[in-house]
C-alpha cells in the first residue's frame, strides 16, 4: 500500500471520474440520442442512467466509509464484503476489461486524429498513444493526474465553446430525408448512451493512492455524478434547439458545427479519449496488484503484486496491461468484445450494490459506515444494473455471467484462505436463525432425515462409523462427530486444536460434519451428557451411531448408556464391524424383518438411504422374515411383498420357515454372503445386558451388522410405505 502520492478528493477521485463520464459518447453520440428519441426521451434516458449510477455511487460510498479501501478499488471492496472468491471472480474480468478499455480509447483517439489528418497511419497513432499513456502512468499517479487537469481544461473549453455557439446552418453535404433515416427505439438508444455514465470506478480504482479514501471516494464520486448529470441535462436543450432531427441523427460531430470555435470540440474528443485511457492504464494494474497480493492469482504470478517507489507504483502490472492493450490495438477492431467489456463493468457495479445491501440488511455490529444507505436502495441499484445488462446485450450478458461463475468455481476449488471475515458468514447466520425459529416439533415423515451423532472417539480408530454415517446422510442431514475427553490435563486451547485437527481430517476425506468434544470422567457418562446438552432446537441429533462394546468389563455401563439414549428419545444404531470383511462389495443389504412398527420402518429407511448412496448405488436389499410353519409363510408372504413393494426400491422378500430351528442358525445360513445385516433390538429393560450380549454372539463371524433401536416419536412406517398412485 503506497501512501506517498496522497491524492485528494479533487485530483484523485473527482477528476478521473468526471473525465470518464464526459467521454466520447457525449461528443459523438449525444446528438444521435436526441435525434432518435427527442428532447423528453433524451432527458428520461439521462435520468434513468444516472439514477443507476447514483445508487451504485451510494453503495460505494457506504462501503468506503466503513473500511480502509486499499489498492484494488472495486476488487478490494467486494472481496472484503462478499469473500475472496467473489472478489476474484469479479476482479479478474474487471482487470481485463480495463486493460482492453485502454485500447478502445486509444483506437478512438487514433480514428479522430485520422479524421483531422487523413495522411496519418491510424494503427501507428494508436500504438504510440498507448505506449505514451502507459509511460505517463509509470511516471507516477500524481503526474498522470496533473496531465488530466490539462485534459479537463480542454473538455471545459470545448463545452464553453459549445454553449456560446449557435444553430447550425444548412448541412455541408446533402442529407437523407428524415423519413428514409432508420430510427432506433428507446431502449436501443438507452443501451448506446448508458456507458457514458459508468465512469465512477475511475476514482475508486485509485484508492491505493488516496490520502483519505474513506472521505475522498464518497465526496469525489458523488460530486462527479452530480456534475455529470447537470451537464447531460443541459446539453440536450441546446442540441434540440440548434439542429433538426435529421441532422442530429446523421452527423456524429454535430457539436463541432454548433460550437463558437469548432476545433475546441476536436480537442474535447481527444481529451476525453486520452483521459479515459489514462484512467484505465492507472486502474487496471492496481487491480492486478491487489489480486496478486491476496493470492487470487496463481503462485507463479505473485510477482505482479510488487510495487515500486514511495507511491507503490505497480510497474510490473502496468507492463502486463500495456502488452494486452497493444495486442488489442494491433488487431484494430474491438467491436465484437466491447459489449462484453461493458457487461463486466456493470457486473462490478451490480455486485458492489449487492455487497452494500447485504451488509446493511444483516446489520453486523462490525459494519459501521459513516455514510449510511438503506439496503433497499442498494438492492434497487443491483436490479437496475442487471436490467441494463440485458437491455444492452443479452448475449454479452450471458458470456460475462458464465466467465464470472467459471472464475468463482475455480477459486472455490482452490480453497483460498483469507485473513479477513466477510458477509457470507452473516448471511448463513441469518438464514440459520430464520430456519431454526421456523422449525416446529411436528412429526413430519415426509421430511425426516437421520441427523446423526457419531460417538467415534478418535476418527482414525473408528473411521468405519463416520463412513457409515456419511452414506446415510446423503449430504442432506447433519452429522456430528463426537468424542469424550477424560484427561483432565487437556486445556481448552488444546481442545480447540483437537477440534480443528479432526475437522481438517474429515475435510480431506470429503466428509462434511460438525465436531463436538465434551469433557467427562468416563466415556459413558460423557456420552449420556450429550443427550441433554447437545443440539439446537429441532436440529438436535435424532439418531446416535455407536460402535460395538468390545470390552466385557464395560458392558454394564455401555448398556446403561444405550438405555439412556432410548429414554432421551434418540434412535440408536450399534455397528458391529467385521474388520476383516469390512463392508464387503457393498452389493447386498439384508434386513431381518419383525414388523413395520417400531424398528422395522426405521431399518427399511436406513436400508434405502444406504442403497441410494454413491458407494452402495444399486445394492440389492433383501427383506427376510422367519415364520414357524408353511401355513404362516403363505399368509405372511403377500403382506410383506405389499409393504416392500410400496418402498419402490427394488427390494426383494424372503419368508423362511424355521421348522423348529433357532433364528440364529437361520440368519447365519441365509446372510453369510451379505455385505451388511440390519437387525432390530428390543427396548432396554433390566435384562438388556444379557440380551445385547446374545445379539453380539449371534453375529460373531458374520458380515458387518447394524443393531437398530427406534425411539423417536416418528411413524417410520409412513416414510417407507408409499400409497399406490
ABEGO torsion letter per residue (X at the ends): XBAAAGBBAAAAAAAAAAAAABBAAAAAAAAAAAAAAEAAAAAAAAAAAAAAAAAAAAAAAAAAAABBBBBGEAAAAAAAAAEAAAAAAAAAAAAAAAAAAAAAAAAAAAAAAAAABAABBAAAAAAAAAAAAAAAAAAEAAAAAAAAAAAAAAAAAAAAAAAABBBBBBBABBBBBAAABBBBBAAAAAAAAAAAAAAAAAAAAAAAABABAAAAAAAAAAAAAAAAAAAAAAAAAAAAAABBAAAAAABAAAAAAABABAAAAAAAAAAAAAAAAAAAAAAAAAAAAAAAAAGABBAAAAAAABBBEAAGBBAAAAAAAAAAAAAAAAAGBAAAAAAAAAAAAAAAAAAAAAAAAAAAAAGBAABBBABBBBAAAAAAAAAAAAAAAAAABAAAAAAAAAAAAAAAAAAAAAGBBBABBBAAAAAAAAAAAAAAAABBBBBBAAABBBBBBBBAEBAAABAAAAAAAAAAAGGABBBBBBBBBABAABBAAAAAAAAAAAAAAAAAAGBBBBBBBBBBABAAAAAAAAAAABEBEAABBABBBBBBBABAAAAAAAAAAAAAAAAAGBBBBBBBBBAAAEAEAGABBBBBBAEABEAAAAAAAAAAAAAABAAABGBBBBBBBBBABAAAAAAAAAAAAAAAAAAGAGBBBBBBBAGGBBAAAAAAAAAAABABBBBBBBBBBAAAAAAAAAAAAAABGBBBBBBBBBABBBBAAAAABBBBX
